[in-house]
Amino acid sequence: MSKYTTTKQMYSMDVMRVSDNHACGFMCSKVWHENDELYMDAILYVEGDTLPDGKKVGDVMIEADTLPDGKKFGDVKTAGRGWLQEDFNWDTELQATFGEVDADLKKELTDYFTTDLKAKYLANQKGE
């Protein structure tokens, strides 16, 4: 009998250790979107904000960016990288979750989370 039971989902796998029912769900990969950073004008406290001591409506909450020549607020300050995807390190994840790296479980995760499945997950997260 295996030490772990698994349930495969569309882009993830649920894993439970049989001995104590300790469970965790693992996604096939990490996916996130990195936006552009824009030059921002000052943000002021407005009616309804929680005001720190000594502040009033109209005071500066966040200072404006310093604009280089030829730039205006709303222009791109730093270009984002867009949609990003990164694989998990299964040795690290399994050790942190279960206190061990079970070779059979690691193989099951890596066999299920194929390059094709990860590509489909990225497309899903992008809304394609």
Phi, psi and chi 1 to 4 in degrees:
 res  aa     phi    psi   chi1   chi2   chi3   chi4
   1 MET       -  136.7 -179.8  176.8 -169.9      -
   2 SER   -70.9  153.2  176.0      -      -      -
   3 LYS   -74.3  -19.3  -69.7  172.2   62.0  174.1
   4 TYR  -131.1  147.2  -64.4   89.8      -      -
   5 THR  -111.1  146.8   60.6      -      -      -
   6 THR  -129.3  148.6   60.0      -      -      -
   7 THR  -129.1  118.8  -55.5      -      -      -
   8 LYS   -86.2  129.6  -65.7  173.7  179.5  157.2
   9 GLN  -108.1 -175.3  -50.9  -66.5  -19.2      -
  10 MET   -60.5  -49.6 -173.1  176.8  -66.5      -
  11 TYR  -127.2   17.0  -55.3  114.8      -      -
  12 SER  -148.9  173.4   64.8      -      -      -
  13 MET  -139.2  129.1 -175.0 -177.1  -60.7      -
  14 ASP   -90.1  133.5  -63.0  -28.8      -      -
  15 VAL  -126.4  133.7  178.1      -      -      -
  16 MET  -130.9  131.6 -175.1 -179.3   72.0      -
  17 ARG   -79.9  126.4 -175.0  168.4   46.2 -152.5
  18 VAL   -65.1  -38.3  174.3      -      -      -
  19 SER   -63.5  -33.4   64.3      -      -      -
  20 ASP  -135.9    6.9   61.9   -0.2      -      -
  21 ASN    62.8   17.3  -66.6  -27.3      -      -
  22 HIS   -66.6  127.1 -179.2   67.7      -      -
  23 ALA  -131.7  156.9      -      -      -      -
  24 CYS  -157.8  147.6 -173.4      -      -      -
  25 GLY  -103.0  136.1      -      -      -      -
  26 PHE  -118.0  126.9  -64.8  102.8      -      -
  27 MET   -78.9  159.1  -64.7  -56.6  -63.7      -
  28 CYS   -71.0  -28.0   63.7      -      -      -
  29 SER  -164.9  169.9   64.2      -      -      -
  30 LYS   -91.7  132.7  -57.4  173.9 -159.6  172.9
  31 VAL  -133.7  133.5  172.3      -      -      -
  32 TRP  -155.3  165.4   69.2   99.6      -      -
  33 HIS  -114.4  129.5 -171.8  -92.7      -      -
  34 GLU  -105.1  110.0 -175.2  178.8  -76.8      -
  35 ASN   -78.7  164.4  -66.7  -43.9      -      -
  36 ASP   -67.0  148.4  -67.2  -19.1      -      -
  37 GLU   -98.3  128.2 -178.6 -178.0   -3.4      -
  38 LEU  -107.1  154.1  -53.3  177.9      -      -
  39 TYR   -68.3  128.7  -73.6  103.5      -      -
  40 MET  -116.6  140.4  -60.9  -66.4  -66.2      -
  41 ASP   -77.1  169.6 -160.9   -7.3      -      -
  42 ALA   -61.3  147.2      -      -      -      -
  43 ILE  -108.6  125.9  -62.2  176.3      -      -
  44 LEU  -105.4  152.7  -52.7  177.4      -      -
  45 TYR   -67.4  136.7  -72.9  103.4      -      -
  46 VAL  -123.7  167.7  -64.8      -      -      -
  47 GLU   -55.8  131.1 -167.6   66.5   41.0      -
  48 GLY   101.5  -18.0      -      -      -      -
  49 ASP   -71.4  150.6  -75.3  -17.6      -      -
  50 THR   -77.7  118.2  -58.5      -      -      -
  51 LEU   -96.1  125.2  -60.3  173.1      -      -
  52 PRO   -65.9  160.4  -14.0   24.6      -      -
  53 ASP   -54.3  135.0  -70.5  -20.3      -      -
  54 GLY    86.4   -3.9      -      -      -      -
  55 LYS  -106.2  152.5  -64.0  -71.1 -176.8  179.6
  56 LYS  -137.9  166.3   62.5 -176.3 -177.6  -45.9
  57 VAL   -55.9  131.6  170.2      -      -      -
  58 GLY   100.0  -16.5      -      -      -      -
  59 ASP   -71.7  158.4  -75.3   -8.9      -      -
  60 VAL   -78.2  123.7  174.3      -      -      -
  61 MET   -87.0  -47.4 -179.7 -171.7  -55.8      -
  62 ILE  -131.9  128.2  -60.9  174.6      -      -
  63 GLU   -65.3  151.3  -64.4  -70.5  -25.7      -
  64 ALA   -71.9  151.4      -      -      -      -
  65 ASP   -67.9  150.9  -70.4  -34.5      -      -
  66 THR   -80.9  124.7  -57.8      -      -      -
  67 LEU   -90.3  126.6  -67.1  174.0      -      -
  68 PRO   -69.9  162.6  -10.6   20.3      -      -
  69 ASP   -54.6  135.2  -71.2  -20.4      -      -
  70 GLY    83.9   -0.5      -      -      -      -
  71 LYS  -106.1  153.0  -65.0  -70.8 -177.2 -178.3
  72 LYS  -133.2  163.9   62.0 -175.6 -176.6  -52.8
  73 PHE   -59.5  135.2  -65.3  121.5      -      -
  74 GLY    99.8  -16.7      -      -      -      -
  75 ASP   -70.8  157.2  -74.4   -9.6      -      -
  76 VAL   -71.8  124.2  174.5      -      -      -
  77 LYS   -89.2  -48.1 -176.6  177.1 -174.4  179.7
  78 THR  -138.8  125.7  -53.5      -      -      -
  79 ALA   -72.4  131.7      -      -      -      -
  80 GLY   -76.0  164.1      -      -      -      -
  81 ARG   -92.4   -0.3  -64.4 -179.4  -68.8  168.1
  82 GLY    78.7 -145.6      -      -      -      -
  83 TRP   -77.2  132.0  -75.8   99.2      -      -
  84 LEU  -126.6  149.4  -58.8  168.1      -      -
  85 GLN  -139.3  139.1 -174.5  171.0   36.4      -
  86 GLU  -140.4  138.0 -175.5  177.4  -68.8      -
  87 ASP   -76.2  151.8  -72.2  -18.9      -      -
  88 PHE   -81.0  150.4  -74.6  102.4      -      -
  89 ASN   -91.5  103.8  177.9  -34.4      -      -
  90 TRP   -65.7  -30.0  -66.6  117.7      -      -
  91 ASP   -60.5  -47.2  -70.4  -24.2      -      -
  92 THR   -65.5  -46.8  -58.2      -      -      -
  93 GLU   -64.1  -45.2  -62.8  -60.7  -38.6      -
  94 LEU   -68.4  -39.6  -66.5  173.3      -      -
  95 GLN   -62.9  -44.4 -176.0   65.8   42.5      -
  96 ALA   -67.5  -34.7      -      -      -      -
  97 THR   -84.9  -46.2  -56.6      -      -      -
  98 PHE  -113.9   -3.3  -63.7  111.3      -      -
  99 GLY    75.3   12.7      -      -      -      -
 100 GLU  -161.4  162.0   66.4  177.0   -5.0      -
 101 VAL  -114.7  100.5  179.1      -      -      -
 102 ASP   -81.7  121.6 -178.4   83.4      -      -
 103 ALA   -61.6  -40.5      -      -      -      -
 104 ASP   -65.5  -42.0  -66.8  -25.0      -      -
 105 LEU   -66.7  -43.1  177.4   56.4      -      -
 106 LYS   -60.1  -42.6 -179.0  179.1  174.0 -177.2
 107 LYS   -63.3  -41.2 -179.2  175.0 -179.8   -7.0
 108 GLU   -62.9  -41.4 -170.6  169.5   -7.0      -
 109 LEU   -63.7  -48.8  -74.4  163.5      -      -
 110 THR   -69.0  -32.9   55.7      -      -      -
 111 ASP   -70.1  -36.3  -72.8   -8.1      -      -
 112 TYR   -77.5  -41.3 -178.0   60.2      -      -
 113 PHE   -85.4   73.1  -65.4  145.7      -      -
 114 THR   -75.7  167.1   62.0      -      -      -
 115 THR   -59.3  -39.9  -58.5      -      -      -
 116 ASP   -63.2  -44.1 -177.1   58.4      -      -
 117 LEU   -63.5  -41.4 -177.8   75.8      -      -
 118 LYS   -64.4  -38.1  -67.3  174.5 -162.7  174.0
 119 ALA   -64.8  -40.3      -      -      -      -
 120 LYS   -66.3  -38.1  -71.6  177.1 -178.1  174.2
 121 TYR   -64.1  -44.2  176.8   54.7      -      -
 122 LEU   -60.2  -46.0  176.3   61.1      -      -
 123 ALA   -60.5  -40.5      -      -      -      -
 124 ASN   -61.4  -45.2  172.4  -87.4      -      -
 125 GLN   -68.3  -29.6  -66.5  -57.2  -70.0      -
 126 LYS   -79.1  -10.4  -70.3  167.3   67.4  173.6
 127 GLY    82.7   22.0      -      -      -      -
 128 GLU   -85.8      -  -63.3  176.1   -9.2      -
